[in-house]
Amino acid sequence: MALPFLNFILSFLIALILHELGHLAAAQISGVRVTALGLGWGPKLYRRTLNNVEFQLRLLPLGAFVQMDMNTFRQRSLNKQLFVLSAGIAVNLLLAMLTWGSLFGVLNLGLAIGNSLPLYQQDGWKCGMVMLRAMLRQKSPIVEWTFTVAGTILSLAVIGGEVLRRFQ
C-alpha cells in the first residue's frame, strides 16, 4: 500500500521539478535572470546557491516555482515572455508523450492541462495576462480582474462538466 503512494508522490514531485526546469531553461535562453527555483511552499528547509540561482526545498511539497527578475522579463518581447511562461507546459507534454501509459505520463499530462487553464497564477493565466497587457499597451485592473474571474468560472465549469459527465 505504501509503495504505490510513494511512487505517486515521487513521480509528481519529479514532474513538478522538470516543469520548473523548463521555465528556468527558457528564461536563461531568453536572457531573463532567475533568482530562485523552489520545490514546495512554506518555510525553507534547505537552500543552495548555484550559478546565482538559489535552489530551495520547502516544508510543504505541494507545488514548485521559478522566481525571475520581473524587470528583465517585462523588457523581453511578447514571444520571449510567452516562450518562458509556456516552457513548463511544453516539458510536461513532451514527458507525457515519452512516458505514455504510465503513471508518470498521466501526471505530466495532468500538469500540462492544469497549467494551460486560465486559473489564477497558473501558466495559462499568466500567458493571458501578458497578452492582454501587450494588446492594451498598459495594465488595466478591470480587464485583468474580468479575465481572472471569467477564466476561473469557465475553467471550473468545463472541469465540473467533464467530472459530472464521467460519473453519469
C-alpha positions as CSV (number, residue, x, y, z in Angstrom):
1,M,0.0,0.0,0.0
2,A,2.8,2.4,0.9
3,L,4.8,1.7,-2.3
4,P,2.2,2.9,-4.8
5,F,1.5,6.1,-2.8
6,L,5.3,6.7,-2.6
7,N,5.6,6.2,-6.3
8,F,2.8,8.7,-6.9
9,I,4.3,11.3,-4.7
10,L,7.8,10.9,-6.1
11,S,6.6,10.9,-9.7
12,F,4.5,14.0,-9.0
13,L,7.5,15.8,-7.4
14,I,9.8,14.9,-10.3
15,A,7.2,16.1,-12.8
16,L,6.9,19.4,-10.9
17,I,10.7,19.9,-10.8
18,L,11.0,19.1,-14.5
19,H,8.2,21.6,-15.3
20,E,10.0,24.3,-13.4
21,L,13.3,23.4,-15.0
22,G,11.6,24.1,-18.3
23,H,10.8,27.6,-17.2
24,L,14.3,28.0,-15.9
25,A,15.9,26.9,-19.2
26,A,13.6,29.1,-21.3
27,A,14.3,32.1,-19.0
28,Q,18.0,31.7,-19.3
29,I,17.8,31.3,-23.1
30,S,15.7,34.5,-23.3
31,G,18.1,36.4,-21.1
32,V,15.8,36.6,-18.1
33,R,17.6,36.4,-14.8
34,V,16.3,33.7,-12.5
35,T,16.9,34.2,-8.8
36,A,15.3,31.1,-7.3
37,L,13.9,27.7,-8.1
38,G,11.8,26.1,-5.3
39,L,10.1,22.9,-4.5
40,G,7.2,23.3,-2.1
41,W,5.8,26.2,-0.1
42,G,6.3,27.5,3.4
43,P,9.5,27.7,5.4
44,K,12.8,26.8,3.7
45,L,14.2,23.5,4.8
46,Y,17.3,23.6,2.6
47,R,18.8,26.0,0.1
48,R,21.9,26.1,-2.0
49,T,23.0,28.7,-4.5
50,L,24.5,27.6,-7.8
51,N,25.2,29.9,-10.7
52,N,23.4,32.8,-8.9
53,V,20.2,30.7,-8.6
54,E,19.0,29.7,-5.1
55,F,17.6,26.2,-5.2
56,Q,15.2,25.7,-2.3
57,L,13.4,22.8,-0.6
58,R,10.4,23.9,1.4
59,L,8.3,22.3,4.1
60,L,5.1,21.6,2.1
61,P,5.8,19.8,-1.2
62,L,2.6,20.9,-2.8
63,G,4.0,22.9,-5.7
64,A,7.1,24.4,-7.2
65,F,8.1,27.8,-8.6
66,V,10.7,29.7,-10.5
67,Q,11.4,33.3,-9.3
68,M,12.5,35.6,-12.1
69,D,13.7,39.2,-12.2
70,M,10.4,40.6,-13.5
71,N,12.0,43.8,-14.7
72,T,14.1,41.9,-17.3
73,F,11.1,39.6,-18.0
74,R,8.9,42.6,-18.9
75,Q,11.6,44.0,-21.2
76,R,11.6,40.9,-23.4
77,S,9.4,40.6,-26.5
78,L,5.9,39.1,-26.2
79,N,7.2,36.0,-27.9
80,K,10.0,35.5,-25.4
81,Q,7.7,36.1,-22.5
82,L,5.2,33.5,-23.8
83,F,8.1,31.1,-24.5
84,V,9.3,31.4,-20.9
85,L,5.7,31.0,-19.5
86,S,4.8,28.1,-21.7
87,A,8.1,26.1,-21.4
88,G,6.9,24.2,-18.3
89,I,3.8,23.0,-20.1
90,A,5.8,22.0,-23.2
91,V,8.2,19.9,-20.9
92,N,5.2,18.2,-19.3
93,L,3.6,17.5,-22.7
94,L,6.8,16.0,-24.0
95,L,7.3,13.9,-20.9
96,A,3.6,12.7,-21.2
97,M,4.2,11.6,-24.8
98,L,7.5,9.9,-24.0
99,T,6.1,8.0,-21.0
100,W,2.5,7.4,-22.4
101,G,0.6,4.7,-20.5
102,S,2.5,5.1,-17.2
103,L,1.6,7.0,-14.0
104,F,4.4,9.5,-14.8
105,G,2.8,10.1,-18.2
106,V,-0.6,10.7,-16.7
107,L,0.8,13.1,-14.1
108,N,2.7,15.1,-16.7
109,L,-0.4,15.3,-18.9
110,G,-2.4,16.4,-15.9
111,L,0.1,19.1,-15.1
112,A,0.2,20.3,-18.7
113,I,-3.6,20.6,-18.9
114,G,-3.9,22.2,-15.5
115,N,-1.3,24.7,-16.1
116,S,-2.8,25.6,-19.5
117,L,-6.1,26.7,-17.9
118,P,-6.6,30.4,-17.2
119,L,-6.8,29.8,-13.5
120,Y,-5.2,32.4,-11.2
121,Q,-1.4,32.1,-11.1
122,Q,-1.3,29.1,-13.5
123,D,0.8,29.4,-16.7
124,G,-2.3,29.8,-18.9
125,W,-3.5,32.7,-16.8
126,K,0.0,34.3,-16.8
127,C,0.1,34.0,-20.6
128,G,-3.3,35.6,-20.9
129,M,-2.2,38.5,-18.7
130,V,0.9,39.1,-20.7
131,M,-1.1,39.1,-24.0
132,L,-3.8,41.4,-22.5
133,R,-1.2,43.9,-21.4
134,A,0.6,43.8,-24.8
135,M,-2.7,44.3,-26.6
136,L,-3.8,47.2,-24.3
137,R,-0.2,48.5,-24.1
138,Q,-0.8,49.0,-20.4
139,K,-2.2,47.4,-17.2
140,S,-6.0,47.6,-16.8
141,P,-7.2,46.4,-13.5
142,I,-10.8,46.0,-14.7
143,V,-9.8,44.0,-17.7
144,E,-7.4,41.9,-15.7
145,W,-9.9,41.1,-13.0
146,T,-12.6,40.3,-15.6
147,F,-10.1,37.9,-17.3
148,T,-9.2,36.3,-13.9
149,V,-12.8,35.8,-12.8
150,A,-14.1,34.7,-16.2
151,G,-11.2,32.4,-16.7
152,T,-11.8,30.7,-13.4
153,I,-15.5,30.4,-13.9
154,L,-15.0,29.0,-17.4
155,S,-12.3,26.6,-16.3
156,L,-14.3,25.3,-13.3
157,A,-17.4,24.9,-15.5
158,V,-15.5,22.8,-18.1
159,I,-13.8,20.7,-15.4
160,G,-17.1,20.3,-13.4
161,G,-19.0,19.4,-16.6
162,E,-16.4,16.8,-17.5
163,V,-16.4,15.3,-14.0
164,L,-20.2,15.1,-14.0
165,R,-20.2,13.5,-17.4
166,R,-17.8,10.8,-16.3
167,F,-19.9,9.8,-13.3
168,Q,-23.2,9.5,-15.1
